[in-house]
Amino acid sequence: MNQTPALHIEDLTVAFDSRPALWDVDLAVPEGVLMAIVGPNGAGKTTLIQAALDLIPRAAGTVRIFGEPVARARGLTGYVPQRGSVDWDFPTTVQDVVMMGLYGRLGWLRRPGADERQRTLQALEQIGIADLATRQISQLSGGQQQRTFLARALVQDARLYFMDEPFAAVDAITERAIVTLLQELRARGRTVVVVHHDLQSVPDYFDQVTLLNVEVIASGPTAEVYSEDNLRRTFGGRVAGIARLTEEAPP
């Protein structure tokens, strides 16, 4: 495995109205892993992803993606934001939304051609919604919206993906499709960092986990850091069934 981390964060601090949302965060994500970012509401999980992508300003700290500053590594990253951050009433089709994932490579002045359309359809087929290509996004269910976002990220063919709660409020079929996609990406050597809210499924879905509550409480292989003590330190003892969750974690 490449010794250069896919994502390397040092001394990251982000503040809103003089209140720290993240404080002195250090994080190294190895290449080729699925990592969950887990913590309570207000812990800074989404802020961490946005700061890592230079979508919001940092008060302090550095971020490197495969050893490069973020500005020089944009072509290596894919991003799936929360569904609630998008205007799903905007008059456009599923195919158009997915094709937008290619604009970073094309530039805004070059029109997509046959190759781009083919890559878009392949991504839609891989995520199981090729039949929705011409549908208006306002007509999609929540699970179909999430799959559209995933296809848009997939078409970018990134090396490092950031996904912000992709499992939130989706049906069981979509959840299985997301898990399958994550496993396929890992098999291809890709790295995926996922903000995740379901504590029960962390040991099943992710081989690494970062427990975050403004500061990093623990980070590393799930089997090592996903413990009752670390979860209590992260959530302040407010997690029902912590002992049962950690007892079911892989040895």
C-alpha positions, -999 to +999 in steps of 0.1 A: +000+000+000+012+035-008+028+051+023+015+086+014-019+090+031-048+096+008-058+124+032-035+140+057-048+167+080-026+185+106-036+210+133-070+218+116-091+244+134-124+258+120-144+284+139-178+300+133-186+333+152-154+327+173-167+293+184-145+263+174-164+238+152-132+218+149-102+221+172-066+210+164-076+180+143-049+156+132-060+128+108-043+104+084-065+083+061-045+055+044-051+048+007-076+021-002-098+021+030-134+028+038-134+052+068-164+064+088-165+097+105-187+092+136-198+116+163-228+134+179-248+162+163-227+194+162-194+174+164-180+190+132-183+160+109-197+178+079-174+207+087-144+184+085-153+172+050-159+208+038-127+221+053-107+192+038-121+202+004-115+239+009-152+246+007-151+266+039-122+286+054-098+272+079-086+292+109-055+271+111-040+238+098-030+221+066-046+195+044-029+173+019-045+149-006-020+123-018+007+146-006-006+176-026-023+208-015-061+206-021-060+231-050-036+208-069-055+176-061-091+186-071-091+161-100-084+133-075-115+139-053-152+132-056-178+146-032-213+135-023-229+162-001-260+158+020-292+155-001-308+184+019-282+208+005-296+206-030-326+223-047-343+192-060-370+213-077-345+227-102-356+217-137-330+193-149-327+156-155-309+128-137-285+124-166-276+161-166-269+161-129-246+131-132-228+146-162-221+177-141-195+155-123-174+157-155-173+195-158-142+197-136-123+178-163-141+193-193-141+229-182-172+250-185-167+260-221-164+226-236-197+208-243-200+171-232-197+147-262-204+111-269-177+098-245-190+119-216-226+106-223-214+070-224-195+074-191-226+090-175-248+061-186-223+036-173-223+053-139-261+052-139-261+015-148-235+007-121-257+024-094-289+008-108-308+038-121-301+039-158-339+037-164-342+071-147-317+090-170-343+113-186-365+118-155-367+152-139-350+152-105-381+167-089-398+134-095-372+113-077-377+095-043-352+101-016-333+069-024-332+078-061-319+112-053-291+096-033-282+072-061-281+102-085-255+119-063-235+087-060-235+083-098-223+119-102-194+112-079-187+078-096-184+093-130-155+115-118-134+083-113-117+099-083-091+083-061-105+098-029-143+102-022-160+122+005-196+112+013-217+131+038-243+108+053-251+088+021-272+063+041-295+089+057-332+083+052-328+058+023-346+025+018-331-009+023-325-015-014-306+018-018-286+010+014-275-023-001-266-006-034-244+020-015-227-008+005-220-027-028-206+005-044-183+012-014-170-023-015-163-020-053-145+013-048-123-003-021-116-033-044-103-008-070-080+008-045-101+039-040-104+056-006-138+067+008-144+089+038-180+088+049-199+108+075-220+081+091-247+082+118-257+045+123-235+032+150-248-004+146-235-008+111-200+008+115-182-025+121-200-041+091-194-014+066-161+003+075-125-010+081-114+023+097-133+048+119-126+083+132-146+093+164-150+130+164-164+155+188-149+189+178-116+171+185-105+137+173-112+112+201-097+082+184-089+072+148-077+040+132-088+004+123-124-002+135-115-034+154-090-013+175-107+020+182-145+012+180-146+005+217-171+011+245-147+035+262-140+056+230-177+057+222-186+070+257-158+096+254-172+107+220-209+108+229-206+117+266-222+084+276-254+092+258-254+062+235-279+035+242-266+000+238-229+009+235-217-023+252-238-044+228-225-025+198-189-030+207-194-066+217-207-073+181-177-055+165-152-078+147-124-091+169 
